[in-house]
């Protein structure tokens, strides 16, 4: 795996960045505008070494990118690499997983393929002593710097080693996060990850407790029979899937953050296809990835609008954390001319376009219909009983308890 370190490839330069001069530079770049980089760099190089300025500017950019995942308080104290920012677990997800491990009685854990330490930080904050392992020397130094910056050095031990050489026997649990990016970009074959899924699975099985992070799009047939599989979304976006060992083998689960609502599979058959009702429910992505649309449909007393489309329809509006509800006012055969006429007649200027099972892109719809007016509407491009269809509606107000 080739490490992309954002201009910091020399350990001596990174060490200088950790010193008083480097930290002062970084403190002064918190609000820096990357569009002004040339002028900022020119000014700073009058009083600082060029390599140190370049490293500080690279870190300032990475910290800004890291804020959505780590929050300002942590991001502006931490250190990053470009791959580390890209692949690091969002703090809300890492904290949720750390709580699950702590609740299982885990007090020590080997974090294999730890990256820049996002999971190690959450685990340590949950009271778990962590061995953080990464084979890239600079990445290991970044983890040490982050543990120190956040006051967690006593709980996080860092080793720069190949994870396959680590003896995990002394630890209560193992967490493995295989690298899913290589020199050519994202890796989709689990056996081409580093380390491969087969090795990570065996490492997990040898531990008393284990969690293995995998891509959310993993084919279900590749999920080990003795693992619980959990898909996690945050704010409606699917972030990851986790294989849990020594918990509930064979269980499939969808967990939605920040609420923590969890839907567990019961092996239900596919919901029936039924006529479009007054309400359309769009299941959360974690529910879809976990193949739990049937469980969501049962809660809503609903069915599918098409056997191949993950939209649920029902006549009654019910509160649910697992799907977003829309009240449907119109069901039309696909056609831009008719849609444009209706939206113009209703003075729709605030238009939301969603799609599932349609080749037409939302941007193309907006370009053709040219929405104008003071009203709002949602258009859903999909199939109903196999026919290309446009549904017009609005988000439905969730009923109270």
N, C-alpha and C positions, 0 to 999 in steps of 0.2 A: 504494500500500500504506500503510495507517495503522499507524504505529508505536505499540506499547503499551509504555511505558517504566516501568511499575511505580511511578508517582508522581514519577519524575524526568523532567520535561519541559523544565526550564530548564537550559541548559548551565552557567550560573553555579552552580546548586545542585550539579550533578554535579562541577564543579571543586572546590567546597568539600568534597565528599565525599572527594575525592582528597587533600585537605590533611591536615595533622597532626591537626586537631580531628576531621575526618570519619573518619580511619583509627582514631583512638582510640575513637570511638563504635562503629565496626564491630568492633574487637577485643573490646570489652566485650559485644557481642551474639552472640558465637559460639554460646553455649549457651542463647540466649534462647528462651523458650517462647511461640509466637505466641498461645496461649490467654491469656497474661498481658499482651498488648500494651497494653491501656488503662493499666494501672498502670505499666508500663515507660515508656510515652510520657509519662505525667504526670510521672514522676520526672525523666526526661531533659530535659523542656522547662523545668524550673526553672533549668537551667544552660546550655542550648543553644537556638539558634534553632529555632522549630517546623518550618520547612521542612527544615532539615538533619536533624532528628530523624525526620521522616517519610521522608526519602530513605534514611536509615540503616536504619530498620526495614524498608523495602521491600527493600533490598539484603540484609539479614540473612535475610529469608524466601526470597529467590531463591537465596542461597548454600546454604541447607538443601536446597532442591529440586534444586540442581545436584550435590550430593554423589554420588548414584548414577551420574551420567554422568562426572564429572570426578575423583572421589575427594576426600577431605577436604583433603589437602595443597594441591591446586590450587584447589578450590572456595572455600575460605575466604580466598584471596588475590585471587581474580578478581572481576570486576564483570559484572553481567548485566542483561538486560531480560527480561520474561516471555516474549516471542516467542523471544528468544535461547536461553533455557533449554529451551523446548519443541522448538525446531527444531535445536539444536546436535547435532552428531554425538557419540555416545558415544566416550570417549577410546580404548577398545580398538579400535574400528572405525577411527577416524581414524589411529591409530598403524599399523594394518595397511596401510591405503591409502598412508600416507606411506612405509612400507618398500617397497611395490611400486614407487612412483615413484622412490625413491632407487636401488633395484636396477636400474631402467631407465636409470640415468645422469643423472637429472634433478638439476640443481643450482640452478636458478632457476625460479620458477613464479608465474603470475598467478592468485590466488584470487579469482574473481569471485562476488559475492554472499556475502561472507565471514561475515556475521552477527557474532556476538560474538567470533569468532576461534578457535573450537575446532579447526578443521582447520589453520588457519595455525600454531597452536601446535605441533601434532603434526608438521607439515612442517618447521618451524624446528628442532625437536628432532632431526629426522632429518638435519639439516645442509643443508637447502634454504633459499635466500633467497627470501622471499615478498613479493609485492606483494598486499596485502589491500585489496579494494575493496568498498565498500557505499555506497549513495546516501543513507542516512539519517544526518544529521550526528551525532546522539547515539550511534548504533550505532558509527560510526567512532571516536568518542571512547572508547567502551567497549573497542574492539579495541586502541587505543593504550595504554589503562590496563592491559589484560591483558598485552600484550607487555612493558610496563615492569615490572609486578608479578612476572612470571615470569622476568625477566632475559633477554628475547629481543628487546629493542628494536632491537638491531643487525642482526637477521635479518628483521624484519618491518617493511616500509614500508606505511603506511596512507594510502589516498586516499578522500575522500568524493566520489564521482562516479557517474554512470550507467555501468554496466559496458559498455554498447554503445558508449561513446565511448573505451574503453581500447585503446591499441595494444599488442597482446600479442606482436608480432614479436620484441622483445628477449629473450623468455623461452624456456626449454627446454620448458616445458609450461604447460598451462592446466587449472585445475580450476573447474568451474561447478556451483553448487548453487542452482538456481532456487527462489525463494520459492513454497511450495506452500500458503500460507495467505493469506487476504484478509480483508476486513472481515466476511464472512459465514462464516468458518471455513475448513476444509480445501478445497483445490482438487483436483479429480480429473481434469480435462481438462489434459493436458500443455501444450496450446497456450494455456491461460488462466493458466499460471504466469508469474512475472516473473523473468527473461525467458522467453519461450515456448521449448518444446523445439526447434523448428525453428531459432531463432537460436542457441541453445546448441550444437546439433549442428554448425552451420556454423562457429562459433567454435572448436569442438574440432577440426574437420577442418583448419583453417588452421594449427594448432600442430604442432610436431614430435611431441609426446606430449600426451595429454589424458585426463582422467577427468571424467565427467559424472554427478552424483548424480541418481537418479530414484526415484520411488515404487516400492516392491517389487511393487505390484499392477498395474504397467503392462502393458497387453495386449502379447503378444509380437509381434503384427503391426506395432506401432508402433516396434519396435526397429530402428534403422538396420542395413542389411545389412553395412555395413563396420565395425561395432563388435562388440567382445567384450562380452557381458553377464554380470555377476557378481552373484549374490544372496548377501548376507552375513547370517549369524545370529550372535548372541552369547548364550551360555548357553541356547540353544534358542529364543530369540525372534528373528524376522526383523527386522533393523534397517533395511536399505536395499538398493537395487540400484545398481550402477555400470556405466556404459557406458565401456569403455576403447577408445581409438583408437590406431592404430599399434601394436597388439599382435597379437591373433589374431582377425581378422575372422570373424564368424559363430559363434564359440565360445560355448557356454552353460556357466556354471560355478556351482557352489554351494560357498561357503566357510564353514566352521563355526569360530567362535571360542569359547573361547580356544585350542583345539588347533591351528587352522590347517589342518585337514583339508580338502581340496578335491576335489570330484567334478566331472569334466568330461564334458560331453555327447558321445555318439558317434552320435547320430542313430538310436537304437534304436526299433523299433516298440513300441507299447503292450504291456505284459506280458499273458500269457494269464490269464483268470479260472480259478481252480481251487478245488477243495474246501478248506474250512478245515482247516489243519494244526494241529499242536500249538502253534506259535508265531505270534504276530501282531507285525509290525513297524510302528511308526509313524514314517514318514520325518520328518526335520527339516524345518521350514518352508521353509528355503532350498532344499532339494532339491525340494520340491513346487512352489515358485514358479518355479524354474528349469526345470520340466518334465523332471526327471531321475529320476522314480520308476522308470522302466524300467531305468536304469543301476544304481540301488540294488537292484532286484529281481534283476538278473542276478548281482550279487555274492553275494546271499543264496540263489541257486537257488530263488527263490520266485515266486509269482504274486499276482494281485489277488483279493480276496474278492468284488469287484463291479467291473464295468467303469468305474463312475463314482466309485469311492471310492479314495482314496490310502492304503489299508492293504495291506500285503504279508503274505502268509501263507507259511509253510514248515514242513517237518517237522523240520528241523535247526536248532539254535541256533548261529549264527555271530557272532563279534565284528564290529562295524561302528561307525564313528563317525557314520554317516549316518542311523541310525534307532534308536529305543528299542524293545527287545524285551519282549513280555509272553508268559508261559506261560498258555495258555487251558485252563481246566478244564471250562467249561460253555458250550454254545451254545443259547440259548433264543429262541423267538419272543417278540416284544415283548409285555410284560404286567407291570404293576406288582405284581399280586397274587402271581404265582409268584415274582418276584424278592424281594419282601418276605419270603416264607416261607423261601426258601433262605438269605437273609442272617441271618434270625433263628435258623434251625437251626444255622448255622455261627458264630453269635455274632460277627458282623462289626460293629464299632463304628467302625473307622477305614476309611471308604469314600471311594475316589477314583472320580469319575465323569468319563468322557471321552466325546466325541461327534464323529462325522463322518458326515454324511448323515442326520441325525435332527433333527426339529423340536423334540424334547423337550429342555428345558434341564436341566443337571445339578442346579441348585438345586431344581427341581421333583421330581426323583428322590429327593433326600435328604429333602425334606419329606414325601413319601409313604411311603418305606420306614422312616423314623425309625431309622437304624442304632444299635444298642447292642451292646456286647460288647467282648471283649478282643482280637479278631482283626482282620486287615486284608484288604481285597480291592479289586480294581479292576473296575469295570463299564464296558464300552464299548458305547455306543449307536450302531448303525450299520446298514448293509444288507449282507446276504450274498446274492449272486445275486439282487438285486432285492427281497428280503424284509426288512422291518424286524426287526432282530435285537438281542438283548442277549448280549454275551459277558462271561463272568466269568473273571477270572484274577488274575495277580500279576506284578509286574516280574520278568523273568527275569535270573538271575545270568549275567553275561557270562563265557563260558569263557576260560580263560587261553590264552596263545600256544601 
